[in-house]
Amino acid sequence: PADAVVGRIVQTTLNTEQKCVDYLAEIYDRDIAYKIYTRSIKQISVGFLNDVRWEGSKPFKIDLVPHEASLVYRGMDPTATVNIEQIVFPKESVI
């Protein structure tokens, strides 16, 4: 259901080398975990904190830090993908 908590993103890091956001998530819902694993859910939506530097009359965002993140079915960038590096199941899990 839309009002249920199905997991949480516990850490986000801006990876400037690969131009991506690395994240660590705990997923509590088996169906959502499967959708992430099969790439049905493959993006996150991230809000950033930043400072602004002005060059003349043009503002530039600097010192970007991921602040709020959520898993989404369709993000703003259609070319974004997910790379699953590790899946850990709790010992009591039967997935």
C-alpha positions as CSV (number, residue, x, y, z in Angstrom):
1,P,0.0,0.0,0.0
2,A,1.1,3.6,-0.7
3,D,0.9,4.5,3.0
4,A,3.2,1.6,4.2
5,V,6.9,1.9,4.9
6,V,8.6,-0.6,2.7
7,G,12.2,0.3,3.6
8,R,14.5,3.1,4.0
9,I,17.6,4.6,2.4
10,V,20.1,4.7,5.2
11,Q,23.0,6.3,3.4
12,T,23.6,8.4,0.2
13,T,26.9,9.5,-1.1
14,L,27.7,11.7,-4.1
15,N,30.1,9.8,-6.3
16,T,31.8,12.5,-8.3
17,E,34.2,10.1,-10.0
18,Q,31.4,8.0,-11.6
19,K,28.9,10.9,-11.7
20,C,26.2,9.0,-9.7
21,V,24.7,8.7,-6.2
22,D,25.7,5.6,-4.3
23,Y,23.1,4.5,-1.7
24,L,22.6,1.8,0.9
25,A,19.0,0.8,1.5
26,E,17.2,-1.5,3.8
27,I,14.1,-3.0,2.1
28,Y,11.5,-4.5,4.4
29,D,8.9,-5.6,1.8
30,R,9.6,-8.7,-0.2
31,D,7.8,-7.5,-3.3
32,I,9.7,-4.2,-3.4
33,A,13.0,-6.0,-2.9
34,Y,12.2,-8.2,-5.9
35,K,11.3,-5.2,-8.0
36,I,14.6,-3.6,-7.2
37,Y,16.4,-6.9,-7.9
38,T,14.7,-7.3,-11.3
39,R,15.2,-3.6,-12.1
40,S,11.5,-2.7,-12.1
41,I,12.5,-0.1,-9.5
42,K,15.8,1.2,-10.7
43,Q,16.1,4.8,-9.6
44,I,16.2,7.0,-6.6
45,S,15.0,10.6,-6.2
46,V,17.5,12.7,-4.3
47,G,17.2,16.1,-2.8
48,F,20.5,17.9,-2.2
49,L,21.8,20.5,0.2
50,N,24.3,22.8,-1.4
51,D,26.0,26.2,-1.2
52,V,25.8,28.7,-4.0
53,R,28.8,30.5,-5.6
54,W,28.1,33.5,-7.8
55,E,30.1,34.2,-10.9
56,G,28.8,37.6,-12.0
57,S,25.1,37.3,-12.2
58,K,25.1,33.5,-12.6
59,P,24.6,31.2,-9.5
60,F,26.4,27.8,-9.4
61,K,25.6,25.1,-6.9
62,I,28.7,23.8,-5.1
63,D,29.4,21.4,-2.3
64,L,26.4,19.1,-3.2
65,V,25.4,16.7,-0.4
66,P,22.6,14.2,-0.8
67,H,20.0,15.0,1.9
68,E,16.7,13.2,1.2
69,A,16.3,10.1,-1.0
70,S,13.5,7.8,-2.0
71,L,13.2,4.9,-4.4
72,V,11.1,5.6,-7.4
73,Y,9.7,3.7,-10.4
74,R,10.3,6.6,-12.9
75,G,13.0,9.2,-12.1
76,M,13.7,12.4,-14.0
77,D,16.6,10.8,-15.9
78,P,15.4,8.0,-18.2
79,T,19.0,6.8,-18.7
80,A,19.7,6.3,-15.0
81,T,20.3,2.7,-13.9
82,V,21.0,0.7,-10.8
83,N,24.0,-1.4,-10.1
84,I,23.4,-3.9,-7.3
85,E,26.7,-4.6,-5.6
86,Q,25.4,-6.6,-2.6
87,I,22.2,-8.1,-1.3
88,V,22.1,-9.2,2.4
89,F,19.2,-11.1,3.8
90,P,18.6,-11.2,7.5
91,K,19.1,-14.7,9.0
92,E,15.4,-15.1,9.6
93,S,14.6,-14.2,5.9
94,V,13.2,-16.9,3.6
95,I,13.5,-14.9,0.4
